Amino acid sequence: MNAPIIKRPFDVEAIRADFPILARQVHGRPLVYLDNAASAQKPEAVIEAMAGAMRGAYANVHRGLHALANETTDAFENARASVARFICAATPEQIVFTKGGTQAINIVANGLDIVPGDEIVLSVMEHHSNIVPWHFLRERKGAVLRWLDIDDDGAIDLNALDALIGPRTKIVAITHMSNVLGAKTAAADIVRLAHAKGVPVLLDGCQSTVHGRVDVGALGVDYFAFTGHKLYGPTGIGVLYGKPERLSALAPFEGGGEMIDVVERERVTYNEPPHRFEAGTPPILEAIGLHAAIDWLSGQDRAAIEAHERALRDRASEALAELNWVKLHGCAPDKGAILSFSVDGAHPHDVAQILDRQGVAIRAGHHCAQPLMQRLGVTATARASFACYNRLEEVDVLIEALHKARKLLG
Ligand SMILES: *Cc1c(COP(=O)(O)O)cnc(C)c1O
């Protein structure tokens, strides 16, 4: 039994105080960090957990016959258990540590048994991480990619999805929340449709995991991929969740130590999941850091954080809508605090650079989602993405900075 977690009442200033980097200035201005969909900042608890492990208890994991190896192995496996609890997986064995969200998806794509003509269903709203691994299957194994369109608001049409899933469909691979539009997909409905036809579903949860609470059991999803560095954790670590029978059915990804059972000159057999997919020395310190990030987040009032992020989204959406020289892309009803927009007559890169001079960090570009850019009819957008530590007043700083950009560029 876990001790009941006492949640800290939501207070954005108290949250900010946990993130040392938020105190700094850039170009002589207070930092307004609105690039959270690319990577989030880290609370002191994460920094300290990783530094503390290096100072106090560090060795390689597994097979250890000395105290430090055993302590580190415990810390690593405790991190796995914490991830399982965090996304409501039934057991830690369903959690594979990877080097990021990208690798988690690649493990699934690489592991499926594909013959020419097999079909992969994906949406035009995917991150390249959930596109290119499937292109590999198209190029190398003759798989066919079947693309699900979105409407102008960034919502998907479940009837259209249903029509795309056929007898040759091997998997439906779809985002849980768009990194460009913030649109959330109706995951449980998608899973229901696919399962009715016996087709497994991979959800890309790289964005959704930080903005809402995820229950892989309730979703019924077969595979779920997410990443540490967008969840206030370190880089270099991600997670692949899989149902036991789905993980067992995947061919191994990388070969090396730890993922094997027996190695002989003419024969090799493999370890059980999750270790089968963790060749070589795993991201030990990063797993410890991810555990600290999960503990930190679990100690907050997440419902209040979600409400705060909705307030940020609404304040930003309303303010941007008032600017007749700004076009906001994708206003799906179920949308998180990620806003992509275009400024009339200005290149998004120029906008981002002028904002940077005012201390406001946003991203501009194709956001690793070129098929979505093509669907929107643009080559790039500017994107402001919020986190739990953003103040409502930071929206006003963003808007003021945009006025300045407009003056300089218009
Ligand atoms: C960031 C992101 C990825 C890739 O995750 P990495 O950990 O950076 O490899 C995949 N999908 C989405 C939706 C993302 O936002």
The ligand as an SDF file (V2000), in Angstrom:
LIG
                    3D

 15 15  0  0  0  0  0  0  0  0999 V2000
    8.0070   15.5360  -28.5640 C   0  0  0  0  0  0  0  0  0  0  0  0
    7.0630   14.6120  -29.2370 C   0  0  0  0  0  0  0  0  0  0  0  0
    7.5170   13.3810  -29.7090 C   0  0  0  0  0  0  0  0  0  0  0  0
    8.9530   12.9430  -29.6210 C   0  0  0  0  0  0  0  0  0  0  0  0
    9.3790   12.7430  -28.3090 O   0  0  0  0  0  0  0  0  0  0  0  0
   10.9550   12.7660  -27.9850 P   0  0  0  0  0  0  0  0  0  0  0  0
   11.0420   12.3180  -26.5780 O   0  0  0  0  0  0  0  0  0  0  0  0
   11.3920   14.1730  -28.1600 O   0  0  0  0  0  0  0  0  0  0  0  0
   11.6250   11.8050  -28.8870 O   0  0  0  0  0  0  0  0  0  0  0  0
    6.5810   12.5560  -30.3000 C   0  0  0  0  0  0  0  0  0  0  0  0
    5.2950   12.9080  -30.4120 N   0  0  0  0  0  0  0  0  0  0  0  0
    4.8280   14.0940  -29.9650 C   0  0  0  0  0  0  0  0  0  0  0  0
    3.3730   14.4280  -30.1060 C   0  0  0  0  0  0  0  0  0  0  0  0
    5.6980   14.9880  -29.3740 C   0  0  0  0  0  0  0  0  0  0  0  0
    5.2460   16.1690  -28.9550 O   0  0  0  0  0  0  0  0  0  0  0  0
  1  2  1  0
  2  3  1  0
  2 14  2  0
  3  4  1  0
  3 10  2  0
  4  5  1  0
  5  6  1  0
  6  7  2  0
  6  8  1  0
  6  9  1  0
 10 11  1  0
 11 12  2  0
 12 13  1  0
 12 14  1  0
 14 15  1  0
M  END
$$$$
